[in-house]
Amino acid sequence: MKLLEGKTAIITGAARGIGKAIAIKFAQEGANIAFTDLVIDGNAKATESEIASFGTKVKGYASNAANFEDTHRVVEEIHKDFGQIDILVNNAGITRDGLMLRMTEQQWDMVININLKSAFNFINATCPIMMKQRSGSIINMSSVVGVSGNAGQCNYSASKAGLIGLAKSIADEMGSRGIRANAVAPGFIITEMTAQLSEEVRKEWAQKIPLRRGGTPEDVANVCTFLASDLSSYVSGQVIHCDGGMNR
């Protein structure tokens, strides 16, 4: 039997990158997939088709994850379409890097709203459903910089640290209802975003990693699959680093 057979997962920001890799891995393990992105464009439709090829139910939903009312609308629609919600992966995120003295209020608010408030919105909307089911796994996509901080990324680091505190708090609040909450803290992962960095910068990063390589979206997806499945049924309130040994 597949690890996620019969489960339904919501994955935010999953039209590309790490979110897409998680959606594909979950589908390979038998989960039905509801994924969100700001718009369901041609790229999102292609992701939808790719996931459908694994024989599970899938649907993409246009959603402004930073908007409370819109999130509740989308979750209600997903619950109606799929009948259950067993897994929530709060993956939606952006960067607007800059030194603190040059950072604008808009840069701060945008990153906090999309990276952190969106997780609150989706947890707030899905928890009542999971509570009735008396089961559920919530996974917040944090980052190594949410643990260690990073110059030039005060907004991003703060949002990712907040996701860790949020996961730990939800684990305390909802554990008695059978709901688990954990955070994943990826390190240097090779995505479209990091691919824009120069070869020199990427080599410099690799030298800081004990495994001497960047991670892949699939590496992160494997960790999320463990946390979403019953293999981790006694794991809650934890931060799992997926960083090649960077942060230890």
C-alpha positions as a printed Julia matrix, in Angstrom:
248×3 Matrix{Float64}:
   0.0    0.0     0.0
   1.22   3.49   -0.83
   2.16   5.78    2.07
  -0.56   8.38    1.45
  -3.27   6.17   -0.06
  -6.73   7.64    0.49
  -5.5   10.95    1.9
  -6.17  14.44    0.54
  -3.48  17.11    0.68
  -3.59  20.87    0.25
  -0.28  22.31   -0.9
   0.04  26.08   -1.27
   2.23  27.68   -3.92
   2.63  24.38   -5.71
   2.62  25.25   -9.4
   6.41  25.12   -9.5
   9.56  24.52   -7.49
   9.5   22.78   -4.11
   5.71  22.88   -3.91
   5.37  21.1    -7.23
   7.89  18.44   -6.19
   5.9   17.83   -2.99
   2.65  17.54   -4.93
   4.16  15.03   -7.36
   5.72  12.94   -4.59
   2.46  12.91   -2.63
   0.55  11.84   -5.75
   3.07   9.05   -6.37
   2.29   7.86   -2.85
  -1.45   7.82   -3.56
  -2.66  11.18   -2.21
  -5.31  13.29   -3.88
  -3.94  16.79   -4.45
  -5.5   20.21   -4.12
  -2.87  22.82   -4.86
  -3.06  26.58   -4.86
  -1.27  29.39   -6.61
  -1.98  33.06   -7.14
  -3.26  32.3   -10.64
  -3.97  29.03  -12.43
  -2.14  29.78  -15.66
  -0.68  27.54  -18.34
   2.15  26.49  -16.06
  -0.25  25.52  -13.28
  -2.43  23.6   -15.75
   0.66  21.68  -16.9
   1.42  20.85  -13.25
  -2.16  19.67  -12.83
  -1.84  17.36  -15.84
   1.5   15.99  -14.65
   0.06  15.14  -11.23
  -3.05  13.58  -12.78
  -0.82  11.14  -14.68
  -0.27   9.27  -11.39
  -3.95   8.34  -11.27
  -4.98  10.46   -8.28
  -7.54  13.25   -8.16
  -6.02  16.71   -8.58
  -7.26  20.26   -8.95
  -5.5   23.63   -8.93
  -7.17  26.6    -7.25
  -6.46  30.28   -7.77
  -5.91  31.75   -4.31
  -4.45  34.82   -2.68
  -3.09  32.92    0.31
  -2.39  36.17    2.17
  -6.09  37.06    2.14
  -8.09  35.61    5.04
 -11.52  35.6     3.37
 -10.21  34.24    0.08
  -8.41  31.42    1.89
 -11.55  30.36    3.74
 -13.46  30.41    0.44
 -10.88  28.19   -1.25
 -10.65  25.72    1.64
 -14.44  25.42    1.7
 -14.38  24.73   -2.04
 -11.63  22.14   -1.67
 -13.49  20.38    1.15
 -16.62  20.28   -0.99
 -14.7   18.89   -3.99
 -12.61  16.3    -2.11
 -14.72  15.5     0.98
 -11.79  15.54    3.39
  -8.53  17.34    4.17
  -5.83  15.23    5.79
  -2.62  17.11    5.03
  -1.79  20.81    4.75
   1.57  21.99    3.44
   2.11  25.73    3.89
   4.64  26.24    1.13
   3.65  29.59   -0.43
   6.52  32.04   -0.15
   8.48  34.87   -1.73
  11.65  36.85   -1.1
  12.17  40.62   -1.19
  15.73  40.83    0.07
  17.48  43.96    1.26
  19.46  45.34    4.18
  17.31  46.56    7.06
  18.27  50.23    6.62
  17.13  50.09    2.99
  14.13  47.81    3.4
  10.77  49.4     2.7
   7.62  48.8     4.66
   6.12  47.3     1.52
   8.95  44.74    1.24
   8.48  43.78    4.89
   4.7   43.51    4.75
   4.64  41.58    1.47
   6.99  38.87    2.71
   5.35  38.54    6.14
   1.86  38.4     4.61
   2.63  35.84    1.91
   5.05  33.66    3.87
   3.58  33.77    7.39
   0.06  35.15    7.39
  -0.89  32.74    4.6
  -0.01  29.83    6.9
  -2.22  31.26    9.63
  -5.03  31.69    7.1
  -4.88  28.09    5.89
  -4.44  26.56    9.35
  -7.35  28.62   10.64
  -9.51  27.4     7.77
  -8.5   23.72    7.82
  -8.24  22.99   11.55
 -12.02  22.77   12.13
 -12.19  20.12    9.39
  -9.24  18.17   10.79
 -10.67  18.44   14.31
 -13.9   16.78   13.18
 -11.85  14.05   11.5
  -9.67  13.85   14.64
  -6.6   13.59   12.47
  -4.38  15.72   10.29
  -0.79  16.63    9.48
   0.26  20.27    9.06
   3.67  21.0     7.55
   5.11  24.53    7.51
   7.88  25.21    5.01
  10.47  27.14    7.01
  14.16  27.61    6.18
  17.6   27.38    7.77
  17.54  31.19    7.91
  14.45  30.93   10.1
  16.73  29.24   12.64
  20.03  31.07   12.13
  19.0   34.38   10.51
  20.72  35.9     7.49
  21.99  39.37    6.71
  19.93  41.02    3.99
  16.93  38.8     4.69
  15.41  40.19    7.88
  11.88  39.96    6.5
  12.32  36.46    5.05
  14.12  35.16    8.17
  11.44  36.59   10.45
   8.67  34.99    8.4
  10.4   31.61    8.41
  11.12  31.77   12.14
   7.45  32.59   12.65
   6.46  29.43   10.78
   8.48  27.38   13.26
   6.82  29.02   16.26
   3.44  28.58   14.61
   3.99  24.86   14.01
   5.12  24.29   17.6
   2.13  26.2    18.99
  -0.36  24.33   16.8
   1.22  21.04   17.89
   0.49  22.01   21.5
  -3.03  23.27   20.83
  -4.26  20.56   18.51
  -2.41  17.44   19.6
  -5.32  16.22   21.72
  -7.48  16.3    18.57
  -5.1   14.04   16.65
  -3.55  16.89   14.64
   0.22  17.0    14.21
   2.22  20.08   13.16
   5.86  20.24   12.13
   8.22  22.49   10.2
  10.76  21.65    7.52
  13.83  23.86    7.26
  15.48  23.48    3.85
  18.96  24.78    3.24
  20.41  25.66   -0.15
  17.95  24.03   -2.56
  18.47  24.21   -6.32
  15.32  25.84   -7.7
  14.48  28.44  -10.34
  15.12  31.08   -7.69
  18.61  29.89   -6.73
  19.47  29.07  -10.34
  19.58  32.81  -10.96
  22.64  33.09   -8.71
  26.06  33.11  -10.35
  28.09  29.92  -10.59
  30.65  31.47   -8.23
  28.03  32.13   -5.56
  26.62  28.63   -5.87
  30.09  27.08   -5.5
  30.71  29.25   -2.45
  27.46  27.99   -0.94
  28.38  24.37   -1.66
  31.66  24.74    0.25
  29.68  25.64    3.38
  27.62  22.44    3.17
  29.12  19.26    4.67
  27.64  17.17    1.85
  29.22  19.64   -0.63
  26.13  20.02   -2.79
  22.87  21.85   -2.94
  19.68  19.98   -2.27
  16.92  19.24   -4.74
  13.19  19.93   -4.43
  12.77  16.15   -4.32
  14.96  15.98   -1.19
  12.52  18.33    0.55
   9.52  16.44   -0.84
  10.82  13.2     0.69
  10.95  14.78    4.15
   7.43  16.16    3.71
   6.17  12.73    2.65
   7.49  11.25    5.88
   5.78  13.98    7.93
   2.52  13.62    6.0
   2.39   9.85    6.38
   1.62   7.55    9.3
   5.34   6.76    9.51
   5.59   9.97   11.56
   2.44   9.39   13.64
   4.36  10.2    16.87
   6.28  13.19   15.47
   4.86  16.63   16.23
   6.16  20.07   17.13
   9.49  19.37   15.45
  11.76  21.18   13.0
  13.41  18.85   10.52
  16.43  20.3     8.76
  16.95  19.33    5.13
  20.2   21.12    4.5
  23.04  18.68    3.9
  24.37  19.26    7.43
  24.61  23.08    7.29
  22.74  23.8    10.51
  23.62  21.37   13.3
